[in-house]
C-alpha cells in the first residue's frame, strides 16, 4: 500500500482498509475546532485582565469565531463536495493553524478578534469536511458506529478544551491556549495526506453561488443580531441585521425552490426525519452550551476554582458523553431514532432544570448531576440525529449535509450563549441592584453590575480603600455571589422551559420507526447499494 492515499473513495472496489485510522484523523480535526470555543471559557478572565477587555470586546473575541464559522459552513461544504473533500480538510486545518498562531502572538484586542475570525473560517472548512469524508469512506453497515465516535468527540472537546487550557494557564499566558491547536492541526494535515483518501462528488452540477451568498448573509445577520442585541441593546446595527436576516431567509428559500441545482434542497425540511433531527441538534447545543457557559463562571467566580480546577470538574461531562455513546451504539438500531433522541432530550432538559436549585451556598456537587445528565444526553442522542441528517443527502451533497448539520449545531450553541447569557446578565444586574443599590458610587456600581468578575474586582478595591474595609468588601462579595446564583437559577428555569418546548416539538416532528423506515426505502441510492453489496461480499 502506498504511503500517500491517492485512490479516491468513490473508485475503491471495497471498504477502505485504513478507514478507522482515517476516522481518528477526522476526529482529531473535529476536536480542535470545538475546543477553540470551549477553551476560551476558562481563558477569558486572563485575557480580560491582560488586554483590558470590555464586555463588548470579550463578546467579540468569542463571537469573532462564531459568526464566520456558522455562516460559511453550508457554502464551504458544497465547494468541498465539488472539488475535493480531503483538500478542503487540509486547507481548513492550515487556515485554522494560521489563525491560531496569530492569536497566540498578538496582544491587541482588534488583532485577537481578527485571529479568531480567521480560525472561524478555517473551522467552517474543516467541520463539514469531516462528516462528508466519514460518510464517503465508511460503508453504511459501519457508518452509525463511525458517526457515534464523531459525536462523542464533540462532547469530549467541550470538556477537554477547558482542561487543556487550564493546564496551560497554570504556567503560561493566555496565548498558549491558541498555540495548543497548532501541533494537533499539523498532525491532522499529515494524517489526512497519509490516511484519508481523496473524495469528491462525481455527478454534481454547478455550485449555486447566489444561494450560497444568501445563506451567508442570512446566517451571519441572524447570529450577529442574536449576539449584539440582547447584550448591548437594540441599536441600529442589531436591528438592521435582524431585518436583513428576516428578508434573507424567505429570499433564500424562494431562490432554492426555483434553482435547478440548489445549494440546499429546502424541500428536505418537509421530510420529518431530517427536520426533526436538525431541530434536535439545534436545541441540544442551545441548552448544553448555555448551561456550560454560566456553570463554568459559577465554578470560577463563586466557588473560586482556577482554570485547571474548573477544567477537571468538567471531565464528568465528557465521561458521560462516552457512556451515552456506548449505549446508543448498542440500542439505537433496535429502538430507533425517535426514542433515542427523545429520551436524550428529556434527560438533557431535566439536567438544565436541576440547575434551578443553585443558590449562593451551592457547591460543585450541585453541578455534578446536571453535568452528567447533559453529557449522557449528548452521547445518547447526537449520533442518531447526525446519522439521520447525513442519510438524507445523496453522495453528491455530503458536504452540504455536513454543513447543514454543523450549522444547526453552531447556531444552537450561539443562540444558547447569546440568549441565556443575556438573560443571565440581566438577572444578575437586577438582583445586585436590589441588594446593594445606593451603597456604591455610580461608577463602581456600573462596574459591579457589568459581570460577576467586575463585582468581585470592585470588592477588592473596597477592601483596599480606607473608607471601605474588609467587612464592607465581604458584604459586597456575598451580594455578588447571591446575585449570580439567583441569575443561574432563573436562567436555568427559562432555558429548561425552552428545552422542554423543543423536546415536545422534536417528538411531534420525528416519525415513528416504521414511518422512517418507509421513507428510507423510497429514495434508494444506487451507488450506496453497490458499495454495501461489495462490503457484504468482502466480509463473507
Buried (B, 14 or more C-beta within 10 A) or exposed (E): EEEEBEEBBBEBEEBBEBBBEBBBBBBBBBBBBBBBBBBBBBBBBBBBEEBEBEBEBBBBBBBBBBBBBBBBBBBBBBBBBBBBBBBBBBBBBBBBBBBBBBBBEBEEBEEBBBBBBBBBBBBBBBBBBBBBBBBBBBBBEBBBBBBBBBBBBBBBBBBBBBBBBBBBBEEBBBBBBBBBBBEBBEBBBEBBBBBBBBBBBEEBEEBBEBBBBBBBBBBBBBBBBBBBBBBBEEEEBBBEBBEBBBBBBEBBBEBBEEBEBBBBBBEBBEBBBBBBBBBBBBBBBBBBBBBBBBBBBBBBBBBEBBBBBBBBBBBBBBBBBBBBBBBBBEBBEEBBBBBBBBBBBBBBBBBBBBBBEBEBEBEBEBBBBBBBBBBBBBBBBBBBBBBBBBBBBBBBBBBBBBBBBBBBBBBBBBBBBBBBBBBBBBBBBBBBBEBBEEEBEEEBBEBBBBBBBBBBBBBEEBBEEEEBEEEBBEBBBBBBBBBBBBBBBBBBBBBBEBBBEBBEBBBEBBBEBEEBEEBEEEEEBEBBEEBBEBBEEEEE
